[in-house]
Amino acid sequence: MTLADRVDIVHFAEAGPVEPQADVDIAFVEGSITTPDEQERIQAVRANSRYLVTIGACATAGGVQALRNNADAPAWIASVYASPQFIDTLATSTPVSEHVRVDYELWGCPINSRQVLALLRAMLFGVAPAIERDSVCLECKRRGNVCVLVAQQQPCMGPVTQTGCGALCPRFGRDCYACYGPAENPNPDSLSRRFAGLGLMPEDIARRFLHINNHAPAFAMAGHKVKAGKP
């Protein structure tokens, strides 16, 4: 409702308005590019938009769909569908930014309303949005949370993950699983070695990086390095 008071929403199928070919000032896009139809559609969205903003892990870093990039996708399809020859899909599932120019990215799985409203408010006032890239560790410090990595020896991804969730998991004594993607200037190799020191096997360490934001370069590089047995 707050958003509707500030802008005219012309295409939002879940809420009612449907006008996919409309020219807009800002297009918020969620979801990765997985099919030829989506590849064609995102080109049209980019052409009809002054600004394009990706929202969520799938649109910014491949998300859950991109997990198939590290597996035998044709075998998966064959095991699920009785007639896999009718499934029209791309060879990989990739972020929107690999297909068109993206102006701003809002990370998270899921994002929250505060992120959207803050970005939109800045754009309406004609200023560049300030996207938070601090690590979850800084958010924990600000909130006075006990460090689950140090105090409880949990394999927390907070040191390399950007904040935005309010350090929700560590606040309740659970290790962060990196749903907000890489922080600014992360050091995933160092964290990988720390996880190894906690006793995690290489496949478990790799799984933590190749998870929701598995196509983010910093996480993808770290995960594949661990899988390959490189320090």
C-alpha positions as CSV (number, residue, x, y, z in Angstrom):
1,M,0.0,0.0,0.0
2,T,2.9,2.4,0.8
3,L,4.4,1.7,-2.6
4,A,1.0,2.3,-4.4
5,D,0.9,5.8,-2.8
6,R,4.1,6.8,-4.5
7,V,4.0,5.3,-7.9
8,D,1.6,4.0,-10.6
9,I,2.0,0.2,-10.9
10,V,1.2,-0.8,-14.5
11,H,2.3,-4.4,-14.6
12,F,2.1,-6.7,-11.5
13,A,0.2,-9.8,-12.4
14,E,-0.1,-11.1,-8.8
15,A,-1.7,-7.8,-7.8
16,G,-4.0,-7.3,-10.8
17,P,-2.5,-4.9,-13.4
18,V,-1.3,-6.7,-16.5
19,E,0.4,-4.7,-19.2
20,P,3.7,-6.5,-20.1
21,Q,4.6,-4.2,-23.1
22,A,4.2,-0.9,-21.2
23,D,7.0,1.6,-21.2
24,V,8.0,2.2,-17.5
25,D,10.4,4.3,-15.5
26,I,11.4,1.4,-13.3
27,A,11.1,-2.4,-13.8
28,F,11.6,-4.7,-10.9
29,V,12.5,-8.2,-12.1
30,E,12.6,-11.4,-10.2
31,G,13.6,-14.9,-11.3
32,S,16.6,-16.3,-13.2
33,I,16.7,-16.7,-17.0
34,T,16.0,-20.4,-17.6
35,T,14.0,-20.7,-20.8
36,P,14.2,-19.2,-24.4
37,D,10.9,-17.4,-23.7
38,E,12.4,-15.7,-20.6
39,Q,15.5,-14.8,-22.5
40,E,13.3,-13.0,-25.1
41,R,11.1,-11.5,-22.5
42,I,13.9,-9.9,-20.5
43,Q,15.2,-8.2,-23.7
44,A,11.7,-6.6,-24.1
45,V,11.6,-5.5,-20.5
46,R,15.0,-3.9,-20.8
47,A,13.9,-2.1,-24.0
48,N,10.8,-0.7,-22.3
49,S,12.4,0.4,-19.1
50,R,14.3,3.4,-18.1
51,Y,15.8,1.6,-15.1
52,L,15.9,-2.2,-14.5
53,V,16.3,-3.5,-10.9
54,T,16.7,-7.2,-10.2
55,I,15.3,-8.4,-6.9
56,G,16.1,-11.6,-5.0
57,A,18.7,-14.3,-5.3
58,C,17.3,-15.8,-8.4
59,A,17.5,-12.6,-10.5
60,T,20.8,-11.5,-9.1
61,A,22.8,-14.7,-8.8
62,G,20.9,-17.6,-10.4
63,G,19.2,-18.8,-7.2
64,V,17.8,-22.3,-6.7
65,Q,17.3,-22.8,-10.4
66,A,21.1,-22.3,-11.1
67,L,21.9,-25.3,-8.9
68,R,21.3,-27.4,-12.0
69,N,24.4,-25.7,-13.6
70,N,26.6,-27.9,-11.4
71,A,24.8,-31.1,-12.1
72,D,23.6,-33.3,-15.0
73,A,20.5,-31.2,-15.9
74,P,19.3,-33.5,-18.8
75,A,19.4,-36.5,-16.4
76,W,17.3,-34.6,-13.9
77,I,14.8,-33.6,-16.6
78,A,14.6,-37.2,-17.8
79,S,14.0,-38.5,-14.3
80,V,11.2,-36.1,-13.6
81,Y,9.3,-35.8,-16.9
82,A,7.8,-38.6,-18.8
83,S,8.4,-36.8,-22.1
84,P,11.6,-34.7,-21.6
85,Q,11.7,-33.9,-25.3
86,F,8.9,-31.4,-24.8
87,I,10.8,-29.4,-22.1
88,D,12.1,-26.2,-23.7
89,T,15.0,-25.0,-21.6
90,L,18.3,-23.3,-21.9
91,A,21.5,-25.2,-21.1
92,T,22.0,-23.1,-18.0
93,S,20.0,-21.0,-15.6
94,T,21.6,-17.6,-15.2
95,P,21.2,-14.1,-13.6
96,V,19.4,-11.3,-15.5
97,S,22.7,-9.4,-15.7
98,E,24.2,-12.0,-18.0
99,H,21.5,-11.1,-20.6
100,V,20.8,-7.4,-20.3
101,R,22.2,-4.3,-18.5
102,V,21.0,-4.1,-14.9
103,D,21.0,-0.7,-13.2
104,Y,20.6,-1.9,-9.5
105,E,20.5,-5.2,-7.7
106,L,18.6,-6.0,-4.5
107,W,20.0,-9.2,-3.0
108,G,18.2,-11.6,-0.7
109,C,16.2,-14.7,-0.5
110,P,13.7,-13.1,0.0
111,I,14.3,-9.4,-0.1
112,N,12.3,-7.2,2.3
113,S,10.0,-4.3,1.8
114,R,12.5,-1.9,3.5
115,Q,15.0,-2.5,0.6
116,V,12.4,-1.8,-2.1
117,L,11.0,1.3,-0.5
118,A,14.5,2.7,0.3
119,L,15.6,2.2,-3.3
120,L,12.4,3.6,-4.8
121,R,12.5,6.6,-2.5
122,A,16.0,7.5,-3.5
123,M,15.2,7.1,-7.2
124,L,12.1,9.3,-6.9
125,F,14.3,12.0,-5.4
126,G,16.8,11.7,-8.2
127,V,19.7,10.3,-6.2
128,A,21.6,7.1,-6.5
129,P,20.3,4.5,-4.1
130,A,22.8,3.5,-1.3
131,I,22.9,-0.3,-1.5
132,E,24.1,-1.9,1.8
133,R,27.2,-4.1,1.2
134,D,28.4,-4.5,4.8
135,S,28.9,-8.0,6.1
136,V,26.5,-9.7,8.5
137,C,29.2,-9.7,11.1
138,L,29.0,-5.9,11.3
139,E,25.2,-6.2,11.7
140,C,25.8,-8.7,14.6
141,K,28.2,-6.3,16.2
142,R,25.7,-3.4,16.0
143,R,22.9,-5.6,17.5
144,G,25.2,-7.1,20.2
145,N,24.7,-10.7,19.0
146,V,27.1,-13.4,20.3
147,C,29.2,-14.7,17.4
148,V,28.0,-18.2,16.6
149,L,31.3,-18.9,14.6
150,V,33.6,-18.0,17.5
151,A,31.5,-18.9,20.5
152,Q,29.6,-22.0,19.2
153,Q,32.0,-23.2,16.4
154,Q,29.2,-23.1,13.9
155,P,30.1,-22.7,10.2
156,C,28.6,-19.3,9.8
157,M,28.7,-17.5,6.4
158,G,28.3,-14.1,8.0
159,P,31.9,-12.9,7.4
160,V,31.4,-13.0,3.7
161,T,27.7,-12.3,3.4
162,Q,26.2,-8.9,3.0
163,T,23.6,-7.7,5.5
164,G,20.0,-6.8,4.8
165,C,18.2,-9.5,6.8
166,G,19.1,-7.8,10.1
167,A,21.4,-10.8,11.0
168,L,18.2,-12.8,11.6
169,C,19.8,-16.3,11.9
170,P,22.7,-15.4,14.2
171,R,20.3,-13.4,16.3
172,F,18.6,-16.7,17.1
173,G,21.8,-18.7,17.6
174,R,21.8,-20.2,14.0
175,D,24.7,-19.9,11.5
176,C,24.1,-17.6,8.5
177,Y,23.7,-19.5,5.2
178,A,24.4,-16.5,2.9
179,C,20.9,-15.8,1.5
180,Y,21.9,-12.2,0.9
181,G,24.9,-13.0,-1.3
182,P,28.5,-11.8,-1.1
183,A,29.4,-8.8,0.9
184,E,31.7,-6.1,-0.4
185,N,35.3,-7.4,-0.6
186,P,34.7,-10.8,0.9
187,N,37.5,-13.3,1.7
188,P,35.8,-16.6,1.0
189,D,39.2,-18.5,0.8
190,S,40.0,-17.6,4.4
191,L,36.5,-18.6,5.6
192,S,36.9,-21.9,3.7
193,R,40.1,-22.6,5.7
194,R,38.3,-21.7,8.9
195,F,35.5,-24.2,8.1
196,A,38.1,-26.9,7.4
197,G,39.5,-26.1,10.8
198,L,36.1,-26.8,12.3
199,G,36.1,-30.2,10.8
200,L,33.9,-29.7,7.7
201,M,34.6,-31.9,4.8
202,P,35.4,-30.2,1.4
203,E,32.0,-31.1,-0.1
204,D,30.2,-29.6,2.9
205,I,32.3,-26.4,2.6
206,A,31.6,-26.2,-1.2
207,R,27.9,-26.7,-0.6
208,R,27.7,-23.6,1.6
209,F,29.1,-21.4,-1.2
210,L,27.3,-23.1,-4.0
211,H,23.9,-22.7,-2.5
212,I,21.2,-20.0,-3.0
213,N,23.7,-17.4,-4.5
214,N,25.8,-20.1,-6.3
215,H,26.3,-18.0,-9.5
216,A,27.7,-15.0,-7.7
217,P,31.4,-14.9,-8.9
218,A,32.9,-14.7,-5.4
219,F,30.9,-17.7,-4.1
220,A,31.2,-19.7,-7.3
221,M,34.9,-19.4,-7.4
222,A,35.4,-20.3,-3.8
223,G,33.0,-23.3,-4.0
224,H,34.6,-24.8,-7.1
225,K,38.1,-24.2,-5.7
226,V,37.2,-26.3,-2.6
227,K,35.6,-29.0,-4.8
228,A,38.7,-29.2,-6.8
229,G,40.8,-29.7,-3.7
230,K,42.7,-26.4,-4.0
231,P,43.6,-24.4,-0.8
